[in-house]
Amino acid sequence: MSDGRTRAEGEPDQQSGGVRSVRRAFDILTLLTEDRPVITLREITEATGLAKTTALRLVQTLEESGLLGAHPSGYTAGPALWRWAYLARGQWEVPQETRKVMRALADRLGETVNLFVARGVHRICVAHEESPHPLRHVVDVGDEQPLWAGASSKILLRDASEAFLRRVAATSPQGEEQAGRLRTWAAEAAARGYAVSSSEFDEGLTAVAVPVTGRTGRVVASLSVSGPSHRFPYEAVERFAGELAQGARLISDQGFSHPLSSEI
């Protein structure tokens, strides 16, 4: 009996330890970026706070799984990540027709153009075309941002229920009192046809966003342009909104949908 109780009592700890190891492994993998494609064991221990022996054990496991690969300078992405990335790209990459519309907008407006979809209480960038300016706003594909601020959030929350607005508000620094502001912002954006934000999420950044709608008329994505606030005077905002609206109509007419988007 005592052995049975010991095993049963130990199971939660084992499960907790397993989850903790998975999180630590994920933390290591997230250190890899375009700017840092190779990481050293020292960088891993400094960034995660793990003991060297623990970090080395996790790295070896990730190597055996093909998620990390050995490199003369440290560790880099393994072939398993490439395989998964290839799979994700095939499923999640937006149509070329949509990319062409976005590239044309970025060239014409001179600012970065992004396409966001809502997923849970976040918005995810599923496509972007960068500004030709050296000083520009960059959002990487796959980046998650909260729905409690930003021009794109105001667009994506247009059809949100009261309960969902409260959920989003609860994740904001202001707490549930933010729900009223979100409701007002979404209503104003719906009435005007576009939304604007300035330094709401990133200091010195202004964004203009418009809705991309599905076949039922519901908002399925937000098409936005963003850049340094000094390049967004009132006249530019009006012009950007008009150009974006035309682009969004083209994308909507193409029947845009994305597997990452979720109902809100």
N, C-alpha and C positions, 0 to 999 in steps of 0.2 A: 504493500500500500504506500509506504513512504517513498519508494522508488517512483511509483506512478505519480504521486503528488509532486515530487521533485521535477520530473520531466514536464508535467503540465504547467507548474509554476515557472519553469525556465523558458517555456516557449515564447511568451511575450518579449522577454529579453533578447532571445535569439532573433526574433522578427525585427525588433527595434534595432539590433546591431546590424542586421542585413540591410534595412532601409538606410541606416546611417552610412554604411559602406557605399551603397548606390549613390547617395547624395554627394559623398566625398569624390567618388569617381566622376560624377557629373561636373562637380566644381573644377576638377582638373581639366576635363575636356573643354569647358567654357573658357579656359585661359587661352586657347588657340583662336587667333583672329587673323584677318587679312594682314594687319600690321605686325602680328607676331605669329608667324606660321610654325615656329620652332620654339619649344620651351625647355628649360633646363630643370633638373631636379631641385636646384636651389630656388629657382623662381616658383616652383610648385609649393615648396615648403613655406616660403615667405608669403605667398598669396593666400594659401589655405590655412596656415598655422599648424599643419600636420607635422608630426615627428618624422624625421628622415626615414626611419625604418618603415613606418606606416605608409608614407608616400611612395616609397620604393616598391612595397608589396602591391599597392594599388596600380602603380604604373606597370608592373610586370603582368598583372592580371589583364589590364587593358591591352597590353601588347599581345598576350596569348589570344585575346578575343578579336584581335585585328583592329581595335579602335585606336590604338596608338602604334606608331612605327618608330624604330630606332633611327637616329640621325646623327651624323658626326658631331653636331653641336648640342644634341639633346634628344627631344622627342617631337614627332610631328604627327599629323593625321594619318591613321592607318587605312588600309584598303576597305575595311568594313564601313568606315564612315563615308568613303567615296561611293560605295555601293548604295548606301542608304540615301546619300545626297542625290545620287542619280535618280533613284526611285522617287524621292520627294520632288525633285525638279520636274520630272515627267508628269506628276499628278497635280502640282501646285503652280507651275509656271503659267502666267496669264497668256492668252492668245497673242500671236504676233500682231494681229490687227490692232489690239489694244495698245501694245507697245509703240506701234507706229503713231497712233494718235497722241500718246504721251510725249514721244520724242519730238514731234512737230510742235507741241505746246511749249516744251522746254526751250527749244531753239527760238521760237517766236517771242516768248515772254522773257527769256533770259534768266529764268529761275528754276529751281528744282521742282519737279512734278512728282507727286506721290499718289499711290492708290492704296487706301486702307479698307480693311473689312473688320467688322466687330466679331470678337470671339470672347465669350464670357464678359468680364468687366474690363477687358482690354481691347485695344485696336491693334491690328497687325498690319505692317506694311507688306503688301504682296507684290509690289512692283514700284520702281522709281526710275526716273531719268534725270540725271544731274544737270545743274546749271552750268553754262560755259564759263561763268565767272570764277576766278581763283578763290574768292571769298564766297562760299556758298554753304547752304544747309544740306547736310547729308544724313539720310535715314537709310540704314541697310535693310534689304529685304529680309523679312523674318523678325525684325525688331518689334517688340511689344511696347505700347505706351498706354497709360491709363485713359479711361473714358471720361474722367472727371474734369478734363480741361482740353483746350485746343479746338481749332476750327473744325477739324474732321470729326471730333467727338460730337459737336453740336449737330452735325449733319446726321451721323449714324444713330443718334438718340431720337430722331424725329418720330419714329413709330414705337418708342419704348413705353412699356407699361409703367404705372406708378410704382409698383413693387420693384421693378428693375431699376428705376431711377434711384430708389432708396438704397438698393444694393451697391450701385456705383458710388453714390454719395458716401456710404459707409467706409469706402476704401480711400477717400480723399482726406487731406489734412484737416479740412473743416468739419468732417463727420457728416452726420445725417442732415444738418442744416443746408448742406450743399445741394440737396435734392431740389429745393425751390429754384435755385439759380439754374440748375441743369434744365428744369422744365421750361423756364423762361427763355433760356438761350436756344433750346431746340425749337420752341414756338416761333421765336423771332427769325431764326434761320429758315424755317419752313415758309413763313410769310414773305420773306425777302428773296428767297431762292438761293441764298448763299450765306456762309458764315465767315466771320473774321475773328482772329485771335492775335493778341500782341503780348508777348512776354508772359503768357499764361503757363507755359510748360518749360520753355527755354528762354532765358533772359536775352533780350535783344532780337528775338525772332518773331516775325509776323507770318501768318499763314491765311490763305483764303481757300475755302473749300465749297464744293457743290455736290449734290447727290447723283449717284448712278443708280438707276432704278431697274427693278426686274420686270418680268412680264405682268405681274399683278399690281405694279405701281409702288411697291414697297421699296425702301432704300436697301440696296444690297452692298453698296460700297461708297466711299467718299473719294472724290478726285480733288487733289489740293495742289496748290503752289506755295512754296515757302522760301524764305530768305531773310537776310538782315533787314531789320525794321526801317532803316534809313532809305531803302530802295522801294518802300511800300507807301508812298504818299496816297492821299485819298483818290486822286485821279487814277493812279496805277491800280489801286484796289478795284475800282469800278471796271476798268478795262480787263483786269485779270479775271474777275468774276464772269464777265460776258464771254471771254474766250474759253474759260473752263466749262461754262454751261454748254457751249457748242460741242466741245470735246466729249463731255459727259453724255450728251444725246447720242453721239456717234457710238460710244461704247455701249450704252443702253440698247441701242438698236441692234447691236451685234449679239445681244442676248447674254450679257455678262453674268457669270456666276463663279463662285470659288468654293472649293471644298472646305476651306478653313473658316468660312463665315458661319455664324450661328444666329438663330433668332434671338431678338432681344425684346 
